[in-house]
Amino acid sequence: MASATSSASSIASSISNAIDLPNYAGVDFNQILQSVIAAGQVPIAALQQEISAETLSISTLGSISGDFSSLQSAIAPFQGDNAAPMAAYAGADAPFSTTVTGNPVAGVYSVTVNQMASSQTSASQGYASDTASVGTGTITLDVNGTPTPINIDSTNDTLDGVASAINSANLGVTAQVVDTGLGSRSAATRPAPPARSRSAAI
């Protein structure tokens, strides 16, 4: 379009001198031609503006295409076989742990704990002292639904021996000999302090 504009300007320059025809005295042919050329330049200018607008649109589309390419590269590690496994995390002070099963939607979830598990304490019958014989056999501790037998034989058939055997089982419960103040002693089991959600039964 620049060549068309240049040609029109050249024509206008070539007719800058007055044109005189003997039989058409008084007619300003120079003015007429200038008007015709000016009218022809109007659509050329409009066309140039359209070309500039289209050029800008093409440049914008190129930028958008580049942004989409960058986005596609960024999400590639999360697609198909390259996707990293989902993981769940609980806050530092959360009274529960988290695991991922199935195909959950990634996000932040709020959990409300309405009630904490309470500790459970079980005690044996009273005995005269912590070294009194309690007999031999098997004590079964049921911790969170899992029964575990504790063998009591001649080497640990006292209150102290029973408490030591329970503690040595590492079931998340503790046992100790408690003096009731009435001259008798009993062996008691209770959840260890960090394991507030555990329960124990004898």
C-alpha positions in Angstrom: 0.0 0.0 0.0 3.0 2.3 0.4 3.7 2.1 -3.3 0.1 3.1 -4.1 0.4 6.1 -1.9 3.7 7.0 -3.5 2.3 6.8 -7.0 -0.6 9.0 -6.0 1.8 11.6 -4.6 3.9 11.5 -7.8 0.8 12.1 -9.9 -0.1 15.1 -7.7 3.4 16.5 -8.1 3.3 16.2 -11.8 0.2 18.2 -12.2 1.2 20.9 -9.7 1.5 23.3 -12.7 -1.7 24.8 -14.1 -3.2 23.1 -17.1 -4.6 25.4 -19.8 -6.7 24.4 -22.7 -7.6 27.1 -25.3 -11.2 25.9 -25.8 -11.9 25.6 -22.0 -10.9 28.9 -20.7 -11.9 29.4 -17.1 -12.0 25.7 -16.2 -9.5 24.8 -13.5 -8.4 21.3 -14.6 -5.6 21.3 -12.1 -8.2 21.6 -9.2 -10.3 18.9 -10.7 -7.5 16.4 -10.9 -6.3 17.3 -7.4 -9.8 16.5 -6.1 -10.0 13.2 -8.0 -6.6 12.1 -6.6 -7.5 13.2 -3.0 -10.8 11.2 -3.2 -8.8 8.1 -4.4 -6.4 8.3 -1.4 -9.3 8.0 1.1 -9.9 4.3 0.7 -6.1 3.7 0.6 -5.7 5.3 4.1 -8.7 3.3 5.4 -7.1 0.1 4.0 -3.8 0.9 5.7 -5.6 1.3 9.0 -7.2 -2.1 8.6 -3.9 -3.7 7.8 -2.4 -2.1 11.0 -5.3 -3.5 13.1 -4.9 -7.0 11.6 -1.2 -6.9 12.2 -1.8 -6.1 15.9 -4.4 -8.9 16.1 -1.9 -11.4 14.7 0.7 -10.3 17.2 -1.7 -10.7 20.1 -2.7 -14.2 19.0 1.0 -15.1 18.8 1.5 -13.9 22.4 -1.6 -15.9 23.6 -0.3 -19.0 21.8 3.0 -18.6 23.6 1.3 -18.4 26.9 -0.7 -21.5 26.3 2.5 -23.4 25.3 4.1 -22.3 28.6 1.0 -23.5 30.5 0.9 -26.8 28.8 4.6 -27.4 29.7 3.9 -26.5 33.3 1.0 -29.0 33.7 2.7 -31.8 31.8 4.2 -33.3 35.0 0.7 -33.7 36.5 -0.8 -35.5 33.5 -1.0 -39.2 32.6 1.7 -41.5 33.8 3.9 -38.6 34.8 1.5 -37.4 37.4 2.9 -37.2 40.9 1.1 -39.3 43.5 -1.4 -37.5 45.7 -0.4 -36.8 49.3 -2.4 -35.7 52.3 -1.0 -33.6 55.1 -2.6 -32.6 58.5 -1.6 -29.6 60.6 1.1 -30.0 63.2 -1.4 -30.0 66.1 -4.1 -32.1 64.4 -5.3 -35.0 66.6 -5.4 -37.4 63.6 -3.4 -38.7 60.7 -4.2 -38.6 57.0 -3.9 -41.0 54.1 -5.0 -40.9 50.4 -7.3 -43.5 48.9 -9.0 -43.5 45.5 -8.9 -40.3 43.3 -9.8 -37.3 45.5 -9.9 -33.8 44.2 -6.9 -31.8 45.3 -7.8 -29.0 47.7 -7.8 -27.9 51.3 -10.3 -29.6 53.6 -11.5 -28.7 57.1 -12.0 -31.4 59.6 -14.0 -31.0 62.8 -13.2 -33.3 65.7 -16.4 -33.4 67.8 -15.1 -35.8 70.5 -11.7 -37.2 71.5 -11.3 -40.8 72.6 -11.1 -41.0 76.4 -8.6 -43.2 78.2 -9.6 -46.5 79.8 -8.2 -47.9 83.1 -8.6 -51.5 84.2 -7.6 -52.9 87.6 -7.1 -56.3 89.1 -8.5 -57.4 92.4 -6.7 -56.3 95.5 -3.6 -58.1 96.8 -1.7 -57.8 100.1 1.5 -56.5 98.5 3.2 -56.0 95.1 5.1 -59.2 95.5 2.1 -61.3 96.3 1.5 -64.2 93.9 -1.3 -63.7 91.4 -1.1 -67.2 89.9 0.0 -68.4 86.5 -1.9 -68.3 83.2 -2.6 -65.9 80.4 -3.8 -62.3 80.5 -5.3 -61.1 77.2 -5.1 -57.4 76.4 -7.5 -56.2 73.7 -6.1 -52.9 72.3 -8.2 -51.3 69.6 -9.8 -54.6 68.7 -6.6 -56.6 68.6 -6.2 -59.2 71.3 -2.7 -59.9 72.6 -2.0 -62.7 75.1 0.4 -61.9 78.0 1.9 -65.1 79.6 2.2 -65.2 83.3 4.4 -68.0 84.8 6.4 -68.7 87.9 8.9 -66.0 86.9 6.5 -63.1 86.8 3.4 -64.2 88.8 3.4 -61.1 91.1 1.8 -57.7 90.7 5.2 -56.3 89.8 5.8 -59.1 87.3 2.4 -58.6 85.6 3.0 -54.9 85.3 6.5 -55.5 83.8 5.1 -58.1 81.4 2.4 -55.7 80.1 4.9 -52.9 79.7 7.4 -55.1 77.9 4.7 -56.0 75.3 4.8 -52.5 73.9 1.1 -52.3 73.1 0.8 -48.6 73.7 -0.6 -49.1 77.2 1.2 -48.9 80.5 0.8 -50.9 83.7 1.8 -50.0 87.3 1.1 -51.2 90.8 -1.1 -48.9 92.7 -1.4 -48.7 96.5 -5.1 -48.2 97.3 -4.3 -47.1 100.8 -6.3 -50.0 102.3 -3.4 -52.3 102.7 -4.0 -54.0 99.3 -2.4 -53.4 95.9 -3.8 -53.8 92.4 -2.3 -53.8 88.9 -3.8 -51.2 86.6 -3.4 -50.7 82.8 -4.1 -47.5 81.0 -3.3 -46.0 77.6 0.2 -44.3 77.4 -0.2 -40.5 77.5 0.6 -39.9 73.7 -1.9 -42.6 72.6 -5.1 -40.9 73.7 -7.1 -42.8 71.2 -6.1 -46.3 72.4 -8.2 -48.4 74.7 -7.2 -51.5 76.7 -9.1 -54.2 78.4 -8.0 -57.2 80.4 
